[in-house]
Amino acid sequence: MFIFLNYWFPVQAILLASLKPLATFASGLDRNKKLLILIYHRVLEVPDFMRPGEVDRQAFTWQMQLLANCFTVLSLPEALARVQTNSLPPRAVCITFDDGYADNYTYALPILKHFGLTATFFIASGYLDGGRMWNDSVIEAIRLMPHAVLDLSTLGLGQFDIATPPQKTAAAQKIIKHIKHLDFQQRLVYSRCIEQQAPHIPDDLMLTTEQLKALSASGMEIGGHTVTHPILATLPDAAVVTEIQENKLFLENLLGKPCRFFAYPNGKMGQDFLPSQAELVKACGYQAALSTELGVANSASDLWRLPRFTPWDKTPARFMFRMAIAYAQG
């Protein structure tokens, strides 16, 4: 059961009401309106020191309440159609999730449905039904390690103090940053070496196929995110096409409907994917592709590298002000 709290205390409600005209103006006038596409990965049950960048249920609840009350939340297909026809409403927003975590179904979906909102979920299909992404293996292994020092000298990474929660968090972030852009097999060697130094690591972090089908059946859009979430910029074209096509075919066969939109893993152009690879995505039958480059979408945007945005602010007023600033800077 979820408890949906009323976050609109009198002073806060007045402040939000004063920010709404600012957001309206910043989002554009007449036929020049802009679209903010928000990106999430997880919605945690409670705050987690190992995942400081992820929202929990309470934060996600007030964020979705704010979006429902102060913005116009559109499905991704409708939003992109209206971008192309210069017919966006004021304060247009889309909600997206990357990777395919189980908490997208258990926690995010009920909150979205409570506020009558829709979202698009981009799924890395190779990790469904008990799989685990390499970065999660690193995070969960370090969380569970009972010793005070993690020795990765044999991997050329040196030693890390992990006696306290802040040290564990810092170690995981540093290791992930170091190996993130290595070849897929190299990353696997690193993550498996780290896994072996910890007790049993959870294998229920990602969606099951039944949960994914339920997400789709609830009216949520399901998009492609490759099979194994590689850094596409490091792969030859043939491997890129295989990752994209096999992911798309799997999702379409599982869900019985077209998979229309794609999100690049990690998502920074030049670093994570190449401009030429947008043509490969297009050739695989997608209608648009989303990056993680900061910005807003409008009628001049490239449909094959659409920007997205995450406001990290901890209060509704700051969150809304950040949204208005993002519109203005786009």
C-alpha positions, -999 to 999 in steps of 0.1 A, spaced: 0 0 0 12 35 -8 4 66 13 2 96 -9 10 127 11 -1 162 5 31 182 1 14 215 -6 17 234 26 4 270 25 37 289 20 50 263 -4 17 263 -24 20 301 -28 56 298 -40 47 270 -65 18 291 -78 42 321 -83 67 298 -102 40 284 -126 38 316 -147 76 316 -149 76 280 -161 49 289 -186 69 318 -200 101 299 -201 86 269 -219 78 292 -249 50 312 -264 28 307 -294 43 280 -317 77 281 -302 70 259 -271 96 235 -257 95 199 -244 113 187 -213 120 150 -212 128 138 -177 151 108 -172 149 84 -142 164 50 -136 151 37 -103 125 45 -76 138 31 -44 117 20 -14 138 42 9 169 64 5 200 43 -2 235 55 7 250 34 -22 227 51 -47 226 88 -37 215 99 -72 183 78 -72 149 90 -59 129 71 -34 91 66 -33 84 96 -11 105 119 -34 90 104 -66 55 109 -52 58 146 -46 76 150 -79 48 133 -98 22 153 -78 40 185 -88 41 174 -125 4 165 -124 -5 199 -108 18 223 -125 29 208 -159 13 191 -189 26 156 -190 24 139 -224 31 104 -236 63 104 -257 45 96 -290 21 125 -285 48 149 -274 70 141 -304 41 144 -328 33 178 -313 69 189 -314 70 183 -352 37 202 -357 46 231 -334 16 224 -313 30 217 -278 10 229 -248 26 251 -222 50 234 -197 51 202 -218 69 173 -201 76 136 -208 87 111 -182 112 83 -191 130 55 -173 162 37 -185 174 1 -181 145 -19 -168 146 -21 -130 120 -41 -110 112 -10 -89 99 7 -120 70 -18 -117 67 -22 -80 71 15 -69 70 38 -99 40 24 -117 15 27 -88 25 63 -82 23 72 -119 -12 56 -121 -23 74 -90 -16 108 -106 -29 97 -140 5 100 -156 22 81 -184 59 73 -190 82 55 -214 105 27 -201 136 19 -221 146 -18 -215 179 -35 -218 164 -69 -225 194 -91 -216 190 -84 -179 153 -94 -175 144 -123 -153 173 -123 -128 200 -106 -147 222 -79 -132 240 -50 -149 277 -48 -143 275 -15 -123 249 -30 -100 272 -59 -94 299 -35 -83 275 -15 -61 259 -45 -44 291 -63 -39 308 -34 -22 277 -28 -1 279 -64 13 317 -67 17 325 -73 54 361 -63 53 375 -27 56 397 -27 25 389 -37 -11 421 -48 -28 420 -45 -66 457 -43 -71 456 -73 -95 433 -53 -117 455 -22 -116 430 -2 -95 448 -3 -62 431 -4 -28 400 12 -15 389 19 21 353 5 26 349 5 63 321 31 64 291 38 42 306 70 28 338 51 19 318 23 2 298 48 -18 330 67 -29 348 34 -38 319 22 -59 316 55 -78 353 57 -85 355 21 -97 324 25 -120 338 57 -135 371 40 -142 357 9 -160 325 24 -175 339 29 -210 360 -2 -213 351 -30 -237 321 -50 -225 341 -82 -218 367 -61 -199 340 -46 -177 327 -81 -170 361 -93 -159 363 -64 -134 328 -67 -121 331 -105 -116 363 -102 -98 346 -77 -74 315 -99 -71 336 -128 -59 347 -109 -28 312 -105 -15 284 -127 -1 254 -135 -22 244 -105 -44 207 -99 -51 194 -112 -84 160 -95 -84 170 -60 -93 157 -61 -128 122 -66 -142 108 -100 -149 91 -105 -183 57 -107 -166 63 -73 -149 74 -58 -182 42 -71 -198 21 -56 -170 39 -23 -175 30 -23 -211 -6 -35 -205 -11 -6 -181 -6 19 -210 31 27 -205 53 30 -236 81 4 -239 112 14 -258 145 -2 -268 178 2 -249 200 -26 -265 204 -62 -252 234 -58 -229 238 -20 -225 272 -16 -242 290 16 -250 280 18 -286 308 41 -296 333 12 -288 315 -13 -311 317 -20 -349 286 -13 -369 276 -49 -372 277 -54 -334 257 -22 -329 230 -34 -353 228 -68 -336 224 -51 -301 196 -28 -314 178 -53 -336 178 -82 -312 165 -60 -284 138 -46 -306 126 -79 -319 126 -94 -284 105 -66 -270 80 -66 -299 76 -104 -297 71 -103 -260 46 -74 -259 29 -79 -292 32 -43 -303 58 -21 -321 88 -8 -302 89 28 -315 116 47 -295 152 40 -286 175 54 -258 213 52 -262 230 34 -233 247 61 -211 237 85 -238 264 111 -244 270 118 -281 307 113 -290 315 96 -257 289 69 -256 275 68 -292 286 82 -325 266 105 -348 268 79 -375 252 53 -352 220 74 -352 215 62 -388 218 26 -377 191 32 -351 169 47 -378 175 18 -401 164 -6 -375 129 9 -377 127 33 -348 109 66 -350 132 86 -327 161 82 -303 169 98 -269 203 108 -255 213 120 -220 225 153 -233 211 182 -213 185 203 -231 149 207 -242 133 195 -275 115 218 -300 107 218 -337 143 223 -346 156 193 -326 172 163 -341 148 133 -335 178 110 -334 196 126 -304 168 141 -283 180 157 -250 168 147 -216 170 163 -182 169 153 -145 162 179 -118 180 167 -86 165 192 -62 151 180 -29 121 203 -25 91 210 -48 99 247 -51 135 241 -61 125 213 -84 100 235 -102 125 264 -104 150 241 -120 124 230 -145 118 266 -154 155 273 -158 159 243 -180 132 255 -203 147 290 -204 182 277 -213 170 253 -239 
